[in-house]
Structure formats: structure tokens, C-alpha cells
Amino acid sequence: MKKVLLTCLIALVLSAGFIENSYGQTADTVKNWAKSGIFSLNMAQSSFTNWAAGGQPSFGLNGLINLTANYKKDKNAWDNSLTLAYGQLKQKNNAFGWVKTDDKIDLLSKYGRQASKVWYYSALASFKSQMSPGYTYSGVTRSRISDLFSPAYALLALGMDYKPNPVFSAFLSPLTAKITIVTDDALTESFGVEAGKNLRGEFGAYANLLFKKDEIIKNVNFMSKLDLFSNYLHNPQNIDVSWENLLVMKVNKFISATLSTHMLYDDDILINLDENGDDIFESTGKRVQFKEVLGVGFTYKFPN
């Protein structure tokens, strides 16, 4: 695990330097691109010696990479974004060793052809998944509930994109294909895929709203993304919701605090439920999911 963390740290620093150099190019092939990125590596550590109030020594590490590359020339616009996040926590007396605290792969690409001053005919493609297995913990046992490409979500949509200013866009699509991928047969039914199959196709309407602004107040950058999907073919009133926020509060050039939140509701996902509060899962059900990650550490942002 230490070798993995060291490798990630080295890759983070090298990537930041490479992209900064790329950003400074003035060749014709890149002059129509606007690129930005945030690299964050946050660490948390606690230790106790003869501490009357109690506590467990722990060490945690969270990494985040958020990259955007947007092209604009004449009537053509092409927006691209990639978010990678991963976190692990180690507690001294935890029998399971390292425990995952964050895990995300989120890739989006959107092409538009200008129809009017603020509207674009557009096509959007996105892919979401995770990097490693996820577990729920009950007493001294754990159960695997997710894994790489279990699930993964691929989406292709055609519609109109509203861009009134550089910080906000609203993509609206009445024609959207969504595919849920679960490569592990043991997990398919937890994500709405029929037993014995690894794919589930849906067709419906989709909306993607994005707000991204540097310096909303001094030294504070903010990004918010809302995805909505309604399946025409099955319970269209049960709208899938994904709302993500990222707040970066700068202390100096390389030290920042980052706060990320993710609220999710998907009518097809079943959550393990502890009905009696006895640390034992008795049933499954559909619930609103929420995740929050707060950290302070090394952050590199470009352009500065």
C-alpha cells in the first residue's frame, strides 16, 4: 500500500508540471483551447499515548484530479472533463486494514454547433465507474457491494445546450440512451440488471447543469454539477439524481482545503439497511445516498 501511495504522489506532481507546461504553449494547434485543472492530495493522521478520552490511531489519504479542456472556434464548441478521486483510511485496531473512503471515475465529452447567441445543437457522451472493490461492514464481517465496472454507467444524449455565459451551461436532451454495466454476476441485481445479464439499457430524457467559477470570493473556487435522468420505458416519474459539488479554499499557492459532496438517488440501486441499529443488515431498500469528503493538504491549480 505504501508503494501505491508513493507512486500516486509522484504521478500527481509530474502531471501537474506537464500540464502547466502544456498550458503555456502558444502554437496554433492549441490556441483555441481553454484548459484548467485541480490536483489535490490530502492527508490526515492521529495518534494517542495514554490518552484518557480514548481514540484509535489512524492515517488517511485522499487524492483528487479534476481536469477540463474546452475548445471554441467559430460556431464549434467541444467541452471535455475528467474527474478521478480515491481515498483510503487505516486505523490501528481495524481488522480489515485499509478502508476505502472515496473512489470515482467520471469522464464527460460534449460537442456543440452554435444555433443562436446562447444555444447550441449538441451531443454528449459520459462514462462513470470506480477503481476498486467497495464493502459494507457489519460487526466483524464485510460484504463486497461494488467493484471496478460493477457498476459503470455509459450515456449518450442528443439535444440542446444553453450557454449564457462562461461559468454556466444547461444541456437538455429528450433523446438519451443510458447503459448500466455490471461485470460481476454476483452484483447485477443490486444495480437493476437482471440476473444472468451484465447490461441494462434505458431510453429517456436527460439534463446536465454545470456551474464552475474561480474566485467566487477571494481564494475560493466552486464547481457544481447536476445530472437528471428519466427512463421513458419504466417508472419515468422516478427521476435519477446526481448532484456533485467541489469547493477549493486556497491558503497559499500549494496548500488548500477541499470539500466535495455527492448526493445520489437511483431508483434501481438497492442499499443494505440496518433496521434495528444492531450493526446487522436485515434488508435492502431504495434510499438517497450522500457522500462528503473534507481535506487539507497539497493542492495545485492551473491556470494560477
WORABEL-V465474 format. One line per field, one symbol per residue. ss: DSSP state (@ for helix, = for strand, . for the rest). psi: psi as a letter, one per 20 degrees, with the letter a starting at -180 (. if undefined). A space follows every 50 residues. Layout:
# WORABEL-V465474
ss->???
psi->???
This chain:
# WORABEL-V465474
ss->.@@@@@@@@@@@@@@@@@@@@@@.........==============.... .......================..================......=== ==============....===========....=====..=======..= ===============..===============..@@@@@@@.......== =================..============........=========== ....===========.....===.........===...============ ==..
psi->ghhgggghgghgghgggghgghhiqjqhiiijpoqrqpppopqpqqqpol ohirrpqqpqppqppoqqoppppcjppopqqpppqpqqppqgjoiicppp iqoppopppppqpphahiqppqpppqppbrhrqqqqpocjqqppirrpkm rqppppqpbqponhriiqqopppinppppppohohiighikjpqpiriqp qqpbqqpopppppqlhrpkpqpppppppppohiomhinpppooqqppoop gahiprpppqqopppoiipppppnhikjkpphrqrpqpqpppppqpbppp pqq.
